[in-house]
């Protein structure tokens, strides 16, 4: 004979609801003023747009009678170079390509490819090339056309399309929103930060205000409005403030000038309002945005997911478990920053390695010193943001709670059902089954529902224990019936109900 029991989940208590409201109000009380302050700062620092007095030489500007054109490679040949490389041996050979101009002119033209370019790139028919037509300004017809660059529009557009497709397929709607957020970040940089630097606005404020606005918009747009996102945003803004302060100190203490190549010197003489050291300072703040956003949203999500798995864990244990994830993230992110720079600066690193200079002198000179400072400044803000974000997330998740935590609390306050099997052996199914989302079983037609998160609390306590959220003393109490048999019975009951 089977006894039927029914019970309903108790609603969250009024104290729990009040605590959640207070937590959400506290987050709003912090973030709304920060957002308004950011918007106010942006309004005060907004560039006037008067940069007509800034003159920078355009490498693509040409004199009258000349112009840039594009064409498609039809064939290649080898001939003595018209413009040999410096210190090149006599009779240096160059690749000469026969182009079909896009302008529609009949026939083909011959364009000499510089020997440095021809040595690195294997030209083939169908390649697209941009060249300079000097027209009647030269007497030698062979010197009329000069190689400028390759036309890379199609392969770059194809690569961007593949990237967008991969992001959208894997991350779906959230990935699409992240791509739109990236476009919004570009608009902030192009219309606010860059013109402000040209006009001589304070670079520290430009970087901090612009970066904060980008993070506020991108985080909420990509991840939605939630306590989890708000927690990550607080940690991100904290990291930005720390990065800005350390960057301001490091730029002055290390006497970084921002003058390392010809482009820097050209920009420094374009206008008196342009400060290369200020541009460097602003760049130090912006360069760490992506990695900082990555670690803060990851830490916030880690805290929420761990709370879903073990909602009864203490705040201290939850913080310790999330920080184990954070420490791994710190180590891998430091490697990411360093290797990203090393990969981009390989030519410079090779050149420095071939010079017979002391190691300390090498790493503290010129562009290399700037990149090392950039790495260290970004890493300091990143590392400090992780424990702060984790601590805020633990406080918020304990106050706001989660779906699994609410269901576990509701089920714990409900009566414990007792089920008698057909043989008359009474077995007690205590609170573990209720915590797993199992409804009171009255007969063979009752459906057993177990969500993935809730099931893991009961059927896989070792997973939670490995994260440091559950030790042996907190493991589900041992019954006369092993857990594996209980799990099998739940599955059999579920199969009976479906049949």
CORHUQUI-V907326 format. One record per pair of residues at least 6 apart in sequence whose ideal C-beta (glycine too) atoms are under 8 Angstrom apart, sorted by the first residue. I is the first residue (numbers start at 1). J is the second residue. D is the distance in whole Angstrom. If there is no record, write none. Layout:
i=(I & I)
j=(J & J)
d=(D & D)
//
This chain:
i=(1 & 1 & 1 & 2 & 2 & 2 & 2 & 2 & 2 & 3 & 3 & 3 & 4 & 4 & 5 & 5 & 5 & 5 & 5 & 5 & 5 & 6 & 6 & 7 & 7 & 7 & 7 & 8 & 9 & 9 & 9 & 9 & 10 & 10 & 10 & 11 & 12 & 12 & 12 & 12 & 16 & 16 & 16 & 19 & 19 & 20 & 20 & 20 & 22 & 23 & 23 & 23 & 23 & 23 & 24 & 24 & 27 & 27 & 27 & 27 & 27 & 30 & 31 & 31 & 31 & 34 & 34 & 35 & 38 & 38 & 38 & 38 & 39 & 41 & 41 & 42 & 42 & 42 & 42 & 45 & 45 & 45 & 45 & 45 & 45 & 45 & 46 & 46 & 47 & 47 & 47 & 47 & 47 & 47 & 48 & 49 & 50 & 51 & 51 & 51 & 51 & 53 & 54 & 54 & 54 & 54 & 54 & 55 & 55 & 56 & 56 & 56 & 57 & 60 & 62 & 62 & 63 & 65 & 65 & 65 & 66 & 66 & 66 & 66 & 66 & 67 & 67 & 67 & 68 & 68 & 68 & 68 & 68 & 69 & 69 & 69 & 69 & 69 & 69 & 69 & 70 & 70 & 70 & 70 & 70 & 70 & 70 & 71 & 71 & 71 & 71 & 71 & 71 & 71 & 71 & 71 & 72 & 72 & 72 & 72 & 72 & 72 & 72 & 73 & 73 & 73 & 73 & 73 & 73 & 73 & 73 & 73 & 73 & 74 & 74 & 74 & 74 & 74 & 74 & 75 & 75 & 75 & 76 & 76 & 76 & 76 & 76 & 76 & 76 & 77 & 77 & 77 & 78 & 78 & 78 & 78 & 79 & 79 & 79 & 79 & 80 & 80 & 80 & 80 & 81 & 81 & 81 & 81 & 81 & 81 & 82 & 82 & 82 & 82 & 83 & 83 & 84 & 84 & 85 & 85 & 85 & 85 & 88 & 92 & 93 & 94 & 94 & 94 & 94 & 94 & 95 & 95 & 95 & 95 & 95 & 96 & 96 & 96 & 96 & 97 & 97 & 97 & 97 & 97 & 97 & 98 & 98 & 98 & 99 & 99 & 99 & 99 & 99 & 99 & 100 & 101 & 101 & 109 & 109 & 110 & 110 & 111 & 111 & 111 & 111 & 111 & 112 & 112 & 112 & 113 & 113 & 114 & 117 & 121 & 127 & 128 & 128 & 128 & 128 & 129 & 129 & 129 & 129 & 129 & 130 & 130 & 130 & 130 & 131 & 131 & 131 & 131 & 132 & 132 & 132 & 133 & 133 & 134 & 134 & 134 & 134 & 135 & 138 & 164 & 167 & 167 & 167 & 167 & 168 & 168 & 168 & 169 & 171 & 174 & 174 & 177 & 177 & 178 & 178 & 180 & 181 & 181 & 181 & 181 & 182 & 184 & 184 & 184 & 184 & 185 & 185 & 185 & 188 & 188 & 188 & 188 & 189 & 189 & 189 & 192 & 192 & 192 & 193 & 193 & 193 & 193 & 193 & 196 & 197 & 197 & 197 & 197 & 197 & 197 & 197 & 198 & 198 & 198 & 199 & 200 & 200 & 200 & 200 & 202 & 203 & 203 & 203 & 203 & 203 & 204 & 204 & 204 & 204 & 204 & 204 & 206 & 207 & 207 & 207 & 207 & 207 & 207 & 207 & 207 & 208 & 208 & 208 & 208 & 210 & 211 & 211 & 211 & 211 & 212 & 212 & 214 & 215 & 215 & 215 & 215 & 215 & 215 & 216 & 218 & 219 & 219 & 219 & 219 & 219 & 219 & 220 & 220 & 223 & 223 & 223 & 227 & 227 & 227 & 228 & 228 & 228 & 228 & 229 & 229 & 230 & 231 & 231 & 231 & 231 & 231 & 231 & 232 & 232 & 232 & 232 & 232 & 232 & 232 & 232 & 233 & 234 & 234 & 234 & 235 & 235 & 235 & 235 & 235 & 235 & 235 & 235 & 235 & 235 & 236 & 236 & 236 & 236 & 236 & 238 & 238 & 238 & 238 & 239 & 239 & 239 & 239 & 239 & 239 & 239 & 239 & 240 & 240 & 240 & 240 & 242 & 242 & 242 & 242 & 243 & 243 & 243 & 243 & 243 & 243 & 243 & 243 & 244 & 246 & 246 & 246 & 247 & 247 & 247 & 247 & 248 & 250 & 250 & 250 & 250 & 250 & 251 & 251 & 251 & 251 & 251 & 254 & 254 & 256 & 256 & 256 & 256 & 256 & 257 & 257 & 257 & 258 & 258 & 258 & 258 & 258 & 258 & 259 & 259 & 259 & 260 & 260 & 260 & 261 & 264 & 267 & 267 & 267 & 268 & 268 & 280 & 283 & 284 & 284 & 284 & 284 & 287 & 287 & 288 & 288 & 288 & 288 & 291 & 291 & 291 & 291 & 291 & 292 & 292 & 292 & 292 & 294 & 295 & 295 & 295 & 295 & 295 & 295 & 295 & 295 & 296 & 296 & 296 & 298 & 298 & 299 & 299 & 299 & 299 & 299 & 299 & 299 & 299 & 300 & 300 & 302 & 302 & 302 & 302 & 303 & 303 & 303 & 303 & 303 & 303 & 304 & 304 & 304 & 306 & 306 & 306 & 306 & 306 & 306 & 307 & 307 & 307 & 307 & 307 & 307 & 307 & 308 & 308 & 308 & 308 & 308 & 309 & 309 & 309 & 309 & 309 & 309 & 309 & 309 & 310 & 310 & 310 & 310 & 310 & 310 & 311 & 311 & 311 & 311 & 311 & 311 & 311 & 312 & 312 & 313 & 313 & 313 & 315 & 315 & 315 & 317 & 317 & 318 & 318 & 318 & 318 & 319 & 319 & 319 & 320 & 321 & 321 & 321 & 322 & 322 & 322 & 323 & 323 & 323 & 324 & 324 & 326 & 326 & 326 & 329 & 330 & 330 & 330 & 333 & 333 & 334 & 337 & 337 & 337 & 338 & 341 & 341 & 341 & 342 & 345 & 345 & 345 & 348 & 348 & 349 & 352 & 352 & 355 & 362 & 363 & 363 & 401 & 403 & 404 & 404 & 404 & 404 & 407 & 407 & 407 & 408 & 408 & 408 & 411 & 411 & 411 & 411 & 412 & 412 & 412 & 414 & 416 & 416 & 416 & 416 & 416 & 417 & 417 & 417 & 418 & 418 & 418 & 419 & 419 & 419 & 419 & 420 & 420 & 421 & 427 & 427 & 428 & 429 & 429 & 429 & 430 & 430 & 432 & 432 & 432 & 432 & 433 & 433 & 433 & 435 & 435 & 435 & 436 & 436 & 436 & 436 & 436 & 436 & 436 & 436 & 437 & 437 & 437 & 437 & 437 & 438 & 438 & 438 & 438 & 439 & 439 & 439 & 439 & 440 & 441 & 441 & 444 & 444 & 444 & 445 & 446 & 446 & 447 & 447 & 447 & 448 & 448 & 448 & 448 & 450 & 456 & 456 & 457 & 458 & 458 & 458 & 459 & 459 & 461 & 461 & 461 & 464 & 465 & 465 & 465 & 476 & 479)
j=(420 & 422 & 424 & 419 & 420 & 421 & 422 & 442 & 443 & 418 & 419 & 420 & 442 & 443 & 415 & 417 & 418 & 419 & 440 & 441 & 442 & 440 & 442 & 414 & 415 & 417 & 440 & 414 & 407 & 410 & 411 & 414 & 410 & 413 & 414 & 410 & 401 & 406 & 409 & 410 & 401 & 406 & 409 & 399 & 400 & 399 & 400 & 401 & 399 & 227 & 395 & 396 & 399 & 400 & 227 & 400 & 227 & 230 & 231 & 234 & 396 & 234 & 230 & 233 & 234 & 212 & 237 & 216 & 209 & 212 & 213 & 216 & 213 & 205 & 209 & 192 & 209 & 210 & 213 & 192 & 196 & 201 & 202 & 205 & 206 & 209 & 192 & 196 & 192 & 195 & 196 & 198 & 199 & 201 & 199 & 195 & 199 & 195 & 198 & 199 & 271 & 271 & 198 & 270 & 271 & 273 & 274 & 270 & 271 & 266 & 267 & 270 & 266 & 68 & 68 & 132 & 137 & 135 & 136 & 137 & 132 & 133 & 134 & 135 & 137 & 132 & 133 & 135 & 130 & 131 & 132 & 133 & 148 & 101 & 102 & 103 & 130 & 131 & 132 & 133 & 101 & 102 & 128 & 129 & 130 & 131 & 151 & 99 & 100 & 101 & 102 & 109 & 111 & 128 & 129 & 131 & 99 & 100 & 102 & 126 & 127 & 128 & 129 & 97 & 98 & 99 & 123 & 124 & 125 & 126 & 127 & 128 & 129 & 97 & 98 & 99 & 100 & 108 & 125 & 97 & 98 & 125 & 95 & 96 & 97 & 98 & 123 & 124 & 125 & 95 & 96 & 98 & 93 & 94 & 95 & 96 & 93 & 94 & 96 & 112 & 91 & 92 & 93 & 94 & 88 & 92 & 93 & 94 & 112 & 115 & 94 & 112 & 142 & 143 & 112 & 114 & 92 & 115 & 92 & 114 & 115 & 116 & 115 & 115 & 115 & 112 & 113 & 114 & 115 & 118 & 112 & 113 & 115 & 118 & 123 & 110 & 111 & 112 & 113 & 110 & 111 & 113 & 123 & 127 & 129 & 108 & 109 & 110 & 108 & 109 & 110 & 111 & 129 & 131 & 108 & 108 & 109 & 144 & 145 & 142 & 145 & 129 & 131 & 145 & 146 & 147 & 145 & 146 & 147 & 123 & 147 & 147 & 147 & 150 & 150 & 150 & 151 & 153 & 154 & 147 & 148 & 149 & 150 & 151 & 148 & 149 & 150 & 151 & 145 & 146 & 147 & 148 & 145 & 146 & 148 & 144 & 145 & 143 & 144 & 145 & 146 & 144 & 144 & 179 & 175 & 176 & 178 & 179 & 175 & 176 & 179 & 175 & 178 & 222 & 223 & 221 & 222 & 218 & 222 & 221 & 217 & 218 & 221 & 222 & 218 & 214 & 217 & 218 & 221 & 214 & 217 & 218 & 210 & 213 & 214 & 217 & 210 & 214 & 286 & 206 & 210 & 213 & 206 & 207 & 210 & 282 & 286 & 206 & 203 & 206 & 274 & 275 & 278 & 279 & 282 & 271 & 273 & 274 & 273 & 273 & 274 & 275 & 278 & 278 & 275 & 278 & 279 & 281 & 282 & 244 & 247 & 248 & 281 & 282 & 285 & 282 & 244 & 247 & 281 & 282 & 283 & 284 & 285 & 286 & 240 & 241 & 244 & 285 & 286 & 240 & 285 & 286 & 289 & 237 & 240 & 289 & 233 & 236 & 237 & 240 & 289 & 293 & 233 & 293 & 229 & 232 & 233 & 236 & 293 & 297 & 229 & 233 & 229 & 232 & 297 & 396 & 397 & 400 & 300 & 301 & 304 & 393 & 297 & 300 & 396 & 300 & 303 & 389 & 392 & 393 & 396 & 293 & 296 & 297 & 299 & 300 & 301 & 389 & 393 & 296 & 388 & 389 & 392 & 296 & 299 & 300 & 385 & 386 & 388 & 389 & 390 & 392 & 393 & 292 & 293 & 296 & 385 & 389 & 384 & 385 & 388 & 389 & 288 & 292 & 296 & 381 & 382 & 384 & 385 & 388 & 285 & 289 & 292 & 381 & 380 & 381 & 384 & 385 & 284 & 285 & 288 & 292 & 377 & 378 & 380 & 381 & 285 & 377 & 380 & 381 & 281 & 284 & 285 & 377 & 281 & 256 & 284 & 373 & 376 & 377 & 277 & 280 & 281 & 284 & 373 & 369 & 373 & 277 & 280 & 369 & 370 & 373 & 276 & 277 & 280 & 264 & 276 & 277 & 279 & 280 & 370 & 265 & 268 & 276 & 366 & 367 & 370 & 367 & 276 & 274 & 276 & 279 & 274 & 276 & 370 & 374 & 373 & 374 & 377 & 378 & 374 & 378 & 377 & 378 & 381 & 382 & 333 & 336 & 337 & 378 & 382 & 378 & 381 & 382 & 385 & 333 & 326 & 329 & 330 & 333 & 382 & 385 & 386 & 389 & 385 & 386 & 389 & 325 & 329 & 322 & 325 & 326 & 329 & 386 & 389 & 390 & 393 & 389 & 393 & 322 & 325 & 326 & 390 & 318 & 322 & 390 & 393 & 394 & 397 & 393 & 397 & 402 & 313 & 318 & 321 & 322 & 467 & 469 & 313 & 318 & 397 & 398 & 402 & 404 & 405 & 402 & 403 & 404 & 405 & 453 & 404 & 453 & 456 & 457 & 463 & 464 & 467 & 469 & 318 & 457 & 464 & 467 & 469 & 470 & 401 & 402 & 404 & 405 & 408 & 409 & 457 & 408 & 474 & 321 & 469 & 470 & 394 & 395 & 398 & 468 & 469 & 394 & 397 & 398 & 469 & 390 & 391 & 394 & 468 & 467 & 468 & 469 & 390 & 393 & 394 & 386 & 387 & 390 & 467 & 468 & 386 & 387 & 390 & 386 & 382 & 383 & 386 & 379 & 382 & 379 & 375 & 378 & 379 & 375 & 371 & 374 & 375 & 349 & 367 & 368 & 371 & 367 & 368 & 368 & 362 & 368 & 362 & 368 & 369 & 372 & 409 & 453 & 451 & 453 & 454 & 457 & 435 & 437 & 454 & 435 & 454 & 457 & 431 & 434 & 435 & 437 & 431 & 434 & 435 & 434 & 428 & 429 & 430 & 431 & 434 & 429 & 440 & 441 & 426 & 428 & 429 & 426 & 427 & 429 & 441 & 426 & 427 & 427 & 480 & 481 & 479 & 438 & 441 & 486 & 477 & 479 & 457 & 458 & 476 & 486 & 458 & 486 & 490 & 454 & 457 & 458 & 450 & 451 & 454 & 455 & 457 & 458 & 459 & 490 & 449 & 450 & 451 & 454 & 455 & 448 & 449 & 450 & 490 & 446 & 447 & 448 & 449 & 446 & 448 & 493 & 493 & 496 & 497 & 497 & 493 & 497 & 494 & 497 & 498 & 490 & 493 & 494 & 497 & 490 & 463 & 464 & 464 & 476 & 483 & 487 & 483 & 487 & 470 & 475 & 476 & 470 & 471 & 472 & 475 & 483 & 486)
d=(7 & 8 & 8 & 8 & 6 & 8 & 7 & 8 & 6 & 7 & 7 & 5 & 3 & 6 & 8 & 4 & 7 & 8 & 5 & 8 & 6 & 5 & 6 & 5 & 5 & 7 & 5 & 7 & 7 & 4 & 6 & 6 & 5 & 4 & 6 & 7 & 8 & 6 & 7 & 7 & 7 & 8 & 7 & 5 & 8 & 7 & 5 & 6 & 7 & 7 & 8 & 6 & 4 & 5 & 7 & 7 & 6 & 5 & 8 & 8 & 7 & 7 & 6 & 6 & 7 & 7 & 6 & 6 & 6 & 5 & 5 & 7 & 8 & 7 & 4 & 7 & 6 & 7 & 6 & 8 & 6 & 5 & 7 & 6 & 6 & 6 & 7 & 8 & 7 & 4 & 5 & 7 & 5 & 7 & 7 & 7 & 7 & 7 & 5 & 7 & 8 & 6 & 6 & 5 & 4 & 8 & 7 & 6 & 8 & 7 & 7 & 5 & 7 & 6 & 7 & 7 & 7 & 5 & 6 & 6 & 7 & 6 & 5 & 5 & 6 & 8 & 6 & 8 & 6 & 7 & 6 & 7 & 7 & 6 & 7 & 6 & 7 & 6 & 8 & 5 & 8 & 5 & 6 & 7 & 5 & 7 & 6 & 3 & 6 & 5 & 6 & 7 & 8 & 8 & 6 & 7 & 6 & 5 & 7 & 7 & 7 & 6 & 8 & 5 & 7 & 6 & 6 & 7 & 6 & 6 & 4 & 8 & 6 & 8 & 5 & 7 & 6 & 6 & 6 & 7 & 5 & 6 & 6 & 7 & 5 & 7 & 6 & 8 & 8 & 8 & 5 & 7 & 5 & 7 & 6 & 7 & 7 & 6 & 5 & 8 & 6 & 7 & 6 & 7 & 7 & 5 & 7 & 4 & 7 & 6 & 7 & 6 & 6 & 6 & 7 & 7 & 5 & 7 & 7 & 8 & 5 & 6 & 7 & 6 & 8 & 5 & 6 & 7 & 5 & 6 & 8 & 5 & 8 & 4 & 6 & 5 & 7 & 5 & 7 & 7 & 5 & 6 & 6 & 8 & 7 & 5 & 7 & 6 & 6 & 5 & 8 & 6 & 6 & 7 & 6 & 8 & 6 & 8 & 6 & 7 & 7 & 7 & 5 & 5 & 7 & 5 & 8 & 8 & 6 & 7 & 5 & 6 & 7 & 8 & 7 & 7 & 4 & 8 & 8 & 7 & 8 & 8 & 6 & 7 & 5 & 5 & 7 & 6 & 5 & 6 & 6 & 6 & 7 & 4 & 5 & 7 & 6 & 7 & 5 & 7 & 7 & 7 & 5 & 6 & 4 & 8 & 7 & 6 & 5 & 5 & 8 & 8 & 7 & 6 & 7 & 5 & 5 & 7 & 4 & 7 & 6 & 4 & 5 & 5 & 8 & 8 & 6 & 7 & 7 & 5 & 8 & 6 & 6 & 6 & 5 & 8 & 7 & 8 & 7 & 8 & 6 & 8 & 5 & 7 & 4 & 7 & 7 & 5 & 6 & 6 & 7 & 8 & 7 & 5 & 6 & 7 & 7 & 6 & 6 & 3 & 7 & 7 & 8 & 8 & 7 & 4 & 7 & 5 & 4 & 6 & 8 & 5 & 6 & 8 & 8 & 6 & 6 & 8 & 7 & 4 & 8 & 8 & 3 & 6 & 6 & 7 & 5 & 6 & 7 & 5 & 6 & 6 & 6 & 6 & 6 & 7 & 7 & 5 & 7 & 7 & 7 & 6 & 6 & 7 & 6 & 6 & 5 & 7 & 7 & 7 & 6 & 8 & 5 & 7 & 7 & 5 & 8 & 5 & 5 & 7 & 5 & 7 & 8 & 7 & 8 & 5 & 8 & 7 & 5 & 5 & 5 & 8 & 4 & 4 & 7 & 4 & 8 & 6 & 8 & 8 & 8 & 7 & 5 & 4 & 7 & 7 & 5 & 8 & 5 & 3 & 8 & 6 & 8 & 6 & 6 & 5 & 7 & 8 & 8 & 6 & 5 & 8 & 8 & 5 & 7 & 4 & 6 & 7 & 3 & 8 & 7 & 8 & 7 & 7 & 7 & 4 & 5 & 7 & 7 & 6 & 6 & 7 & 6 & 6 & 7 & 3 & 5 & 5 & 5 & 7 & 6 & 4 & 6 & 5 & 6 & 8 & 8 & 5 & 7 & 6 & 6 & 6 & 5 & 7 & 8 & 7 & 6 & 6 & 6 & 7 & 6 & 6 & 6 & 6 & 8 & 6 & 3 & 5 & 6 & 4 & 7 & 6 & 6 & 6 & 5 & 4 & 7 & 7 & 6 & 6 & 7 & 8 & 7 & 5 & 6 & 7 & 7 & 5 & 5 & 7 & 6 & 6 & 7 & 3 & 6 & 6 & 6 & 7 & 6 & 7 & 6 & 8 & 6 & 6 & 6 & 7 & 8 & 6 & 8 & 6 & 6 & 7 & 6 & 8 & 6 & 8 & 5 & 8 & 6 & 6 & 7 & 5 & 7 & 6 & 5 & 5 & 6 & 6 & 5 & 5 & 5 & 8 & 8 & 6 & 5 & 6 & 4 & 6 & 6 & 7 & 6 & 6 & 7 & 6 & 5 & 6 & 6 & 6 & 7 & 6 & 5 & 8 & 5 & 8 & 6 & 5 & 7 & 4 & 7 & 5 & 8 & 6 & 6 & 6 & 7 & 5 & 7 & 7 & 8 & 7 & 5 & 8 & 4 & 6 & 8 & 6 & 5 & 3 & 5 & 8 & 8 & 7 & 8 & 8 & 5 & 7 & 5 & 7 & 5 & 6 & 6 & 5 & 7 & 8 & 7 & 6 & 6 & 5 & 6 & 5 & 4 & 5 & 5 & 7 & 7 & 8 & 7 & 6 & 7 & 6 & 4 & 7 & 6 & 7 & 7 & 6 & 6 & 8 & 6 & 6 & 5 & 6 & 6 & 6 & 5 & 8 & 6 & 7 & 8 & 8 & 6 & 6 & 7 & 8 & 5 & 7 & 7 & 7 & 7 & 6 & 8 & 8 & 8 & 5 & 6 & 7 & 8 & 6 & 7 & 5 & 8 & 8 & 7 & 4 & 6 & 8 & 6 & 7 & 7 & 6 & 7 & 8 & 6 & 7 & 7 & 6 & 5 & 7 & 6 & 6 & 8 & 8 & 6 & 6 & 6 & 5 & 8 & 7 & 8 & 6 & 7 & 8 & 8 & 8 & 7 & 8 & 8 & 5 & 5 & 8 & 7 & 8 & 7 & 6 & 6 & 6 & 5 & 8 & 5 & 5 & 7 & 4 & 8 & 8 & 6 & 5 & 5 & 5 & 8 & 5 & 7 & 7 & 7 & 6 & 7 & 7 & 7 & 7 & 7 & 7 & 8 & 5 & 7 & 6 & 8 & 6 & 7 & 5 & 8 & 6 & 5 & 5 & 7 & 7 & 6 & 7 & 7 & 7 & 8 & 8 & 7 & 5 & 6 & 6 & 6 & 4 & 6 & 8 & 7 & 7 & 8)
//
